[in-house]
Amino acid sequence: MLDAHAFALLCQEAYQVEPDYALGSFRAIFRLRPEGLVIAIRGTDDGETAVTDIAAMPWPIRGLGAVHLGFWEASTHAYLDMRLRARQADHVIITGHSLGGALALLIAAELVMDGIVPEVITFGAPRVSIGGQMAQLFAHVSLMPQMYRHGCDIVPMLPPQELGWVHPAPLIPIGAVGHDVVREIEDHAISKYIAVLEASA
């Protein structure tokens, strides 16, 4: 299992430095680690990325079912570049927080369909698709994403499950759970994920 704390730190770094790759809402840094090439994708931090988040119309994609249109557009525009980097590496790990986690999942799913199997680790990622096709895709290669939800973080609960939106892998709960409207926002911060994972290391 991947070291969640180390990858959460890389997700935080993705917010703090200039991206190595930027195209619209897709902004990522690349880091070489003993595990392989890491693509760490930045989450929502400006108006452009917020627009990507709210474009939650289901969009049919062959092999994946109906996916979140905003996430799909952001990921697919960057996909060819990410595939080229993945093919040049011995192994690839894709990580991201919030929107970055959603984009990590979609890039990983496309790579799997292209015969490249990356590892995926997300923090506070929203739901990206309707139905179980993405879960079946990852199960087919026996490498399900590690998906973390801290405490009351509301973002992994969106878009609503009642409308058919699902995660492609079970969420891994960390931190104190409960029902607290204030914490629904506070618990989403990547710094909160890092603090809990560091304390449990």
C-alpha positions in Angstrom: 0.0 0.0 0.0 1.2 3.5 -0.9 2.5 5.8 1.9 -0.5 8.1 2.1 1.3 10.7 4.2 4.1 11.1 1.6 1.6 11.5 -1.2 -0.6 14.0 0.7 2.6 16.1 1.1 3.1 16.0 -2.7 -0.5 17.1 -3.1 0.1 20.1 -0.8 3.3 20.9 -2.8 1.2 21.0 -6.0 -0.6 24.0 -4.6 2.6 25.7 -3.4 4.8 25.7 -6.4 4.6 26.6 -10.1 3.2 23.6 -12.0 5.4 21.5 -14.2 2.4 21.1 -16.5 -0.6 23.5 -16.9 -3.4 23.3 -19.3 -6.7 25.0 -18.3 -7.9 23.5 -15.0 -5.2 20.7 -15.1 -2.1 21.7 -13.2 0.4 19.1 -12.1 3.9 18.6 -10.7 6.1 15.6 -11.6 8.3 14.0 -9.0 10.6 11.0 -9.2 10.3 8.7 -6.1 11.5 5.2 -5.3 8.0 4.0 -6.3 8.2 5.6 -9.7 7.1 8.8 -11.5 4.5 10.7 -9.4 2.0 13.0 -11.1 0.5 15.2 -8.4 -2.5 17.2 -9.6 -3.6 20.4 -8.0 -7.1 20.9 -6.8 -9.5 23.8 -6.9 -7.8 27.1 -6.1 -9.2 29.7 -8.5 -12.3 30.7 -10.6 -11.3 28.5 -13.6 -11.0 25.3 -11.5 -14.3 26.2 -9.7 -16.1 26.4 -13.0 -14.7 22.9 -13.8 -16.2 21.6 -10.5 -19.7 22.9 -11.1 -20.0 21.5 -14.7 -21.5 18.3 -13.2 -23.5 17.2 -16.2 -23.2 13.5 -16.9 -21.4 12.9 -20.2 -21.3 9.4 -21.8 -17.8 8.1 -22.4 -17.2 4.7 -23.9 -15.7 2.3 -21.4 -16.3 4.6 -18.4 -20.1 5.2 -18.5 -21.4 8.6 -17.7 -18.7 10.9 -16.2 -18.7 14.4 -14.8 -18.4 16.7 -17.9 -16.2 19.4 -16.3 -13.7 16.8 -14.9 -13.7 14.9 -18.2 -12.9 18.0 -20.3 -10.1 19.0 -17.9 -8.5 15.5 -17.9 -8.9 14.6 -21.5 -7.3 17.8 -22.7 -4.1 16.8 -20.8 -4.3 13.1 -21.4 -2.0 12.7 -24.3 0.8 14.5 -22.4 0.2 12.4 -19.3 0.2 9.2 -21.4 3.5 10.1 -23.0 5.1 10.6 -19.6 3.6 7.4 -18.3 5.0 5.4 -21.2 8.5 6.8 -20.5 8.4 5.7 -16.9 8.9 2.2 -15.3 5.9 2.8 -13.0 3.5 5.7 -12.5 1.6 6.9 -9.4 -1.1 9.5 -9.9 -2.3 11.5 -6.9 -4.4 14.6 -6.2 -6.5 16.4 -3.7 -10.1 17.5 -4.3 -10.5 18.3 -8.0 -6.9 17.0 -8.5 -8.1 13.6 -7.1 -11.0 13.5 -9.6 -8.7 14.3 -12.5 -6.2 11.6 -11.2 -9.0 9.0 -11.3 -10.0 9.9 -14.9 -6.4 10.0 -16.2 -5.7 6.6 -14.5 -8.9 5.1 -16.1 -7.8 6.3 -19.5 -4.3 4.9 -19.0 -5.8 1.5 -18.0 -7.9 1.5 -21.2 -4.6 2.1 -23.1 -2.8 -0.8 -21.4 -0.9 1.2 -18.8 -1.7 0.4 -15.2 -0.8 3.2 -12.7 -1.4 3.4 -9.0 -3.8 6.0 -7.8 -4.1 7.7 -4.4 -6.6 10.5 -3.8 -7.5 12.8 -0.9 -11.0 14.4 -0.7 -11.9 13.5 -4.3 -15.5 14.1 -5.4 -17.4 11.4 -7.3 -16.6 11.3 -11.0 -19.0 8.9 -12.6 -22.4 7.3 -12.6 -22.7 3.5 -12.4 -20.0 1.0 -11.8 -18.0 0.9 -15.0 -15.0 2.7 -13.6 -14.9 0.3 -10.6 -15.0 -2.7 -12.9 -12.2 -1.2 -15.0 -9.9 -0.9 -12.0 -11.0 -4.3 -10.6 -10.1 -5.9 -14.0 -6.4 -4.9 -13.4 -6.6 -5.6 -9.7 -5.3 -2.2 -8.7 -8.1 -0.3 -7.1 -7.5 3.4 -6.2 -6.7 4.3 -2.6 -9.3 7.0 -1.8 -9.1 8.9 1.5 -11.9 10.9 3.2 -11.0 13.0 6.2 -13.6 13.4 9.0 -16.7 15.2 7.8 -15.2 16.4 4.4 -18.2 17.1 2.3 -16.5 17.0 -1.1 -16.3 13.2 -1.4 -20.0 13.1 -1.0 -20.6 15.2 -4.1 -22.2 15.0 -6.6 -25.0 13.2 -4.6 -25.1 9.5 -4.6 -28.9 9.8 -4.8 -28.5 10.9 -8.4 -26.4 7.8 -9.3 -22.9 9.2 -8.7 -20.5 6.7 -7.2 -16.8 6.3 -6.4 -14.8 3.8 -8.3 -13.4 2.4 -5.0 -14.4 2.4 -1.4 -13.5 5.5 0.6 -10.8 5.1 3.4 -12.0 7.1 6.4 -9.4 8.9 8.5 -9.8 11.3 11.4 -12.9 11.9 13.6 -16.1 11.3 11.8 -19.5 12.9 12.6 -22.0 15.5 11.4 -20.7 19.0 11.7 -21.6 21.6 9.1 -18.5 23.7 9.8 -16.2 20.8 9.7 -17.6 19.7 6.3 -15.6 22.5 4.8 -12.7 22.6 7.3 -12.0 18.9 7.0 -11.5 19.2 3.3 -8.1 21.1 3.6 -5.1 19.1 2.5 -3.3 20.3 5.7 -6.0 18.4 7.7 -5.3 15.2 5.8 -1.6 15.6 6.3 -1.9 16.2 10.1 -4.1 13.1 10.6 -1.9 10.9 8.4 1.2 12.1 10.1 -0.2 11.4 13.6 -1.2 7.9 12.6 2.2 7.1 10.9 
